């Protein structure tokens, strides 16, 4: 593998299309900043809109469950940006520092339902979608169903896209750094 010779430049609002400027301005209004990863999506005329529509689509998971998935997938994919961002978002959704570390490691001893979810998400991410019967049985035994399983696959895919974008571009992380595991 070759090393990157130059880090990608994160575009400013002035350096993106009118359509992307509008989307980024709405993100800034909602979260108080334009995260670098969203600005990086805006290097493409269509990727930002396409991604935000995908990422903000309806799902059978609540916000805490989505963070369970996001934390472990970002860890599996080695994305320092998403580890940092989802550590912050995980805290906003009520997880403690210790729980976030456990989730990133792929376990949730503090909640049986989250434990089944995080283990299934981790196995999907690590094995390119393949899941053992044992893991799937535990997922269903924890109260999840086939709709949840399909939504889990979609969430893993959505998070993997952003993980890969950061890993490929190595743009600066603009969230507090996540603890190393």
MARPASE-900172 format. One record per residue (C-alpha): residue number from 1; residue in three letters; y, x, z. Coordinates in Angstrom, 3 decimals, padded with zeros to 6 digits. Layout:
// MARPASE-900172
+------+------+----------+----------+----------+
: resi : resn :        y :        x :        z :
+------+------+----------+----------+----------+
:  NUM :  ALA :        Y :        X :        Z :
...
+------+------+----------+----------+----------+
***
This chain:
// MARPASE-900172
+------+------+----------+----------+----------+
: resi : resn :        y :        x :        z :
+------+------+----------+----------+----------+
:    1 :  UNK :  000.000 :  000.000 :  000.000 :
:    2 :  UNK :  003.449 :  001.298 : -000.852 :
:    3 :  UNK :  006.398 :  001.031 :  001.473 :
:    4 :  UNK :  009.525 : -000.900 :  000.657 :
:    5 :  UNK :  012.324 :  001.369 : -000.451 :
:    6 :  UNK :  015.077 : -001.127 :  000.324 :
:    7 :  UNK :  015.253 : -004.074 :  002.669 :
:    8 :  UNK :  016.245 : -007.367 :  001.047 :
:    9 :  UNK :  019.872 : -008.311 :  001.579 :
:   10 :  UNK :  020.326 : -011.650 :  003.301 :
:   11 :  UNK :  022.720 : -013.728 :  001.210 :
:   12 :  UNK :  025.780 : -015.324 :  002.762 :
:   13 :  UNK :  026.870 : -018.899 :  002.130 :
:   14 :  UNK :  029.295 : -017.579 : -000.474 :
:   15 :  UNK :  026.468 : -015.891 : -002.395 :
:   16 :  UNK :  024.181 : -018.882 : -002.954 :
:   17 :  UNK :  024.310 : -021.887 : -005.261 :
:   18 :  UNK :  026.279 : -024.991 : -004.323 :
:   19 :  UNK :  023.017 : -026.873 : -003.720 :
:   20 :  UNK :  021.707 : -024.184 : -001.384 :
:   21 :  UNK :  025.094 : -023.829 :  000.325 :
:   22 :  UNK :  024.946 : -027.544 :  001.147 :
:   23 :  UNK :  021.425 : -027.236 :  002.603 :
:   24 :  UNK :  022.320 : -024.111 :  004.596 :
:   25 :  UNK :  025.506 : -025.762 :  005.909 :
:   26 :  UNK :  023.448 : -028.719 :  007.154 :
:   27 :  UNK :  021.045 : -026.297 :  008.878 :
:   28 :  UNK :  024.001 : -024.476 :  010.454 :
:   29 :  UNK :  025.431 : -027.763 :  011.718 :
:   30 :  UNK :  022.075 : -028.741 :  013.234 :
:   31 :  UNK :  021.056 : -025.418 :  014.861 :
:   32 :  UNK :  024.396 : -023.635 :  015.224 :
:   33 :  UNK :  023.543 : -020.797 :  012.818 :
:   34 :  UNK :  021.957 : -020.094 :  009.462 :
:   35 :  UNK :  018.699 : -018.306 :  010.292 :
:   36 :  UNK :  018.176 : -015.342 :  007.990 :
:   37 :  UNK :  014.821 : -016.681 :  006.805 :
:   38 :  UNK :  016.468 : -019.853 :  005.432 :
:   39 :  UNK :  019.196 : -017.805 :  003.768 :
:   40 :  UNK :  016.453 : -015.705 :  002.184 :
:   41 :  UNK :  014.804 : -018.828 :  000.765 :
:   42 :  UNK :  018.221 : -019.527 : -000.817 :
:   43 :  UNK :  017.827 : -016.482 : -003.087 :
:   44 :  UNK :  015.873 : -018.951 : -005.219 :
:   45 :  UNK :  017.623 : -021.959 : -006.693 :
:   46 :  UNK :  014.695 : -024.194 : -005.719 :
:   47 :  UNK :  012.713 : -022.582 : -002.890 :
:   48 :  UNK :  015.009 : -023.572 : -000.010 :
:   49 :  UNK :  015.032 : -027.260 : -000.885 :
:   50 :  UNK :  011.332 : -027.233 : -001.648 :
:   51 :  UNK :  010.457 : -025.467 :  001.602 :
:   52 :  UNK :  012.691 : -027.536 :  003.890 :
:   53 :  UNK :  011.330 : -030.761 :  002.410 :
:   54 :  UNK :  007.790 : -029.495 :  003.014 :
:   55 :  UNK :  008.485 : -028.149 :  006.512 :
:   56 :  UNK :  010.355 : -031.257 :  007.660 :
:   57 :  UNK :  007.823 : -033.728 :  006.306 :
:   58 :  UNK :  006.112 : -036.249 :  008.561 :
:   59 :  UNK :  003.010 : -035.167 :  010.434 :
:   60 :  UNK :  000.639 : -036.561 :  013.029 :
:   61 :  UNK :  001.591 : -033.721 :  015.393 :
:   62 :  UNK :  004.389 : -033.818 :  017.937 :
:   63 :  UNK :  006.846 : -030.931 :  018.284 :
:   64 :  UNK :  004.834 : -029.164 :  020.994 :
:   65 :  UNK :  001.665 : -029.326 :  018.913 :
:   66 :  UNK :  003.532 : -027.953 :  015.890 :
:   67 :  UNK :  004.709 : -025.014 :  018.008 :
:   68 :  UNK :  001.133 : -024.365 :  019.177 :
:   69 :  UNK :  000.199 : -023.973 :  015.511 :
:   70 :  UNK :  003.318 : -022.022 :  014.519 :
:   71 :  UNK :  002.920 : -019.491 :  017.328 :
:   72 :  UNK : -000.703 : -018.598 :  016.635 :
:   73 :  UNK : -000.373 : -018.579 :  012.836 :
:   74 :  UNK :  002.691 : -016.324 :  013.016 :
:   75 :  UNK :  000.732 : -013.979 :  015.280 :
:   76 :  UNK : -002.315 : -013.931 :  012.986 :
:   77 :  UNK : -000.066 : -013.211 :  009.993 :
:   78 :  UNK :  001.863 : -010.495 :  011.837 :
:   79 :  UNK :  005.271 : -012.059 :  011.227 :
:   80 :  UNK :  007.759 : -010.649 :  013.733 :
:   81 :  UNK :  010.475 : -013.034 :  012.509 :
:   82 :  UNK :  008.426 : -016.180 :  013.117 :
:   83 :  UNK :  006.995 : -014.852 :  016.377 :
:   84 :  UNK :  010.582 : -014.476 :  017.617 :
:   85 :  UNK :  011.825 : -017.791 :  016.225 :
:   86 :  UNK :  008.876 : -019.805 :  017.507 :
:   87 :  UNK :  008.979 : -018.121 :  020.906 :
:   88 :  UNK :  012.542 : -019.469 :  021.210 :
:   89 :  UNK :  011.582 : -022.886 :  019.809 :
:   90 :  UNK :  008.475 : -022.977 :  022.015 :
:   91 :  UNK :  010.691 : -022.498 :  025.079 :
:   92 :  UNK :  012.988 : -025.294 :  023.864 :
:   93 :  UNK :  009.878 : -027.493 :  023.674 :
:   94 :  UNK :  008.920 : -026.761 :  027.287 :
:   95 :  UNK :  006.446 : -023.877 :  027.048 :
:   96 :  UNK :  006.734 : -021.055 :  029.584 :
:   97 :  UNK :  006.731 : -017.377 :  028.613 :
:   98 :  UNK :  003.142 : -017.068 :  029.845 :
:   99 :  UNK :  002.002 : -020.114 :  027.867 :
:  100 :  UNK :  003.652 : -018.766 :  024.712 :
:  101 :  UNK :  001.831 : -015.444 :  025.096 :
:  102 :  UNK : -001.471 : -017.310 :  025.560 :
:  103 :  UNK : -000.828 : -019.441 :  022.492 :
:  104 :  UNK : -000.023 : -016.381 :  020.384 :
:  105 :  UNK : -003.350 : -014.906 :  021.538 :
:  106 :  UNK : -005.113 : -018.094 :  020.434 :
:  107 :  UNK : -005.902 : -019.741 :  023.746 :
:  108 :  UNK : -004.353 : -022.395 :  025.978 :
:  109 :  UNK : -006.091 : -022.327 :  029.372 :
:  110 :  UNK : -003.304 : -024.561 :  030.706 :
:  111 :  UNK : -004.186 : -027.528 :  028.443 :
:  112 :  UNK : -007.615 : -028.405 :  026.991 :
:  113 :  UNK : -006.196 : -030.298 :  024.025 :
:  114 :  UNK : -003.831 : -027.474 :  023.059 :
:  115 :  UNK : -006.717 : -025.033 :  023.529 :
:  116 :  UNK : -008.793 : -026.829 :  020.905 :
:  117 :  UNK : -005.787 : -027.021 :  018.576 :
:  118 :  UNK : -004.777 : -023.359 :  018.895 :
:  119 :  UNK : -008.351 : -022.134 :  018.436 :
:  120 :  UNK : -008.806 : -024.254 :  015.331 :
:  121 :  UNK : -005.457 : -023.144 :  013.870 :
:  122 :  UNK : -006.272 : -019.502 :  014.578 :
:  123 :  UNK : -009.681 : -019.755 :  012.922 :
:  124 :  UNK : -008.174 : -021.446 :  009.856 :
:  125 :  UNK : -005.510 : -018.738 :  009.528 :
:  126 :  UNK : -007.894 : -015.845 :  010.116 :
:  127 :  UNK : -010.629 : -017.136 :  007.809 :
:  128 :  UNK : -008.561 : -018.475 :  004.904 :
:  129 :  UNK : -009.313 : -022.085 :  005.741 :
:  130 :  UNK : -012.910 : -021.755 :  006.793 :
:  131 :  UNK : -013.745 : -023.329 :  010.160 :
:  132 :  UNK : -017.046 : -023.234 :  012.029 :
:  133 :  UNK : -018.790 : -026.489 :  012.923 :
:  134 :  UNK : -018.514 : -025.531 :  016.603 :
:  135 :  UNK : -014.738 : -025.122 :  016.432 :
:  136 :  UNK : -014.312 : -028.343 :  014.484 :
:  137 :  UNK : -016.542 : -030.233 :  016.948 :
:  138 :  UNK : -014.347 : -029.026 :  019.831 :
:  139 :  UNK : -011.219 : -030.039 :  017.907 :
:  140 :  UNK : -012.564 : -033.581 :  017.493 :
:  141 :  UNK : -013.890 : -033.701 :  021.068 :
:  142 :  UNK : -010.350 : -032.917 :  022.270 :
:  143 :  UNK : -009.199 : -036.198 :  020.709 :
:  144 :  UNK : -008.009 : -035.022 :  017.310 :
:  145 :  UNK : -009.155 : -036.772 :  014.137 :
:  146 :  UNK : -009.475 : -036.114 :  010.408 :
:  147 :  UNK : -005.812 : -036.967 :  009.796 :
:  148 :  UNK : -004.872 : -034.324 :  012.374 :
:  149 :  UNK : -007.206 : -031.843 :  010.698 :
:  150 :  UNK : -005.556 : -032.333 :  007.299 :
:  151 :  UNK : -002.105 : -032.080 :  008.911 :
:  152 :  UNK : -003.248 : -028.891 :  010.656 :
:  153 :  UNK : -004.204 : -027.317 :  007.328 :
:  154 :  UNK : -000.792 : -028.300 :  005.913 :
:  155 :  UNK :  001.019 : -026.856 :  008.963 :
:  156 :  UNK : -000.929 : -023.583 :  008.736 :
:  157 :  UNK : -000.030 : -023.365 :  005.039 :
:  158 :  UNK :  003.632 : -024.148 :  005.631 :
:  159 :  UNK :  003.958 : -021.526 :  008.353 :
:  160 :  UNK :  002.035 : -018.963 :  006.301 :
:  161 :  UNK :  004.569 : -019.313 :  003.477 :
:  162 :  UNK :  007.425 : -018.318 :  005.770 :
:  163 :  UNK :  005.323 : -015.575 :  007.399 :
:  164 :  UNK :  004.645 : -014.094 :  003.977 :
:  165 :  UNK :  008.296 : -014.396 :  002.921 :
:  166 :  UNK :  009.391 : -012.396 :  005.941 :
:  167 :  UNK :  006.556 : -009.900 :  005.728 :
:  168 :  UNK :  007.391 : -009.247 :  002.064 :
:  169 :  UNK :  011.187 : -009.051 :  002.451 :
:  170 :  UNK :  011.468 : -007.567 :  005.962 :
:  171 :  UNK :  014.826 : -009.247 :  006.489 :
:  172 :  UNK :  016.434 : -008.722 :  009.912 :
:  173 :  UNK :  015.199 : -010.914 :  012.757 :
:  174 :  UNK :  018.104 : -012.915 :  014.180 :
:  175 :  UNK :  016.311 : -014.336 :  017.226 :
:  176 :  UNK :  015.506 : -012.520 :  020.474 :
:  177 :  UNK :  012.480 : -010.302 :  019.847 :
:  178 :  UNK :  009.142 : -011.764 :  020.911 :
:  179 :  UNK :  007.192 : -009.687 :  023.424 :
:  180 :  UNK :  004.581 : -007.406 :  021.897 :
:  181 :  UNK :  000.969 : -008.356 :  022.574 :
+------+------+----------+----------+----------+
***
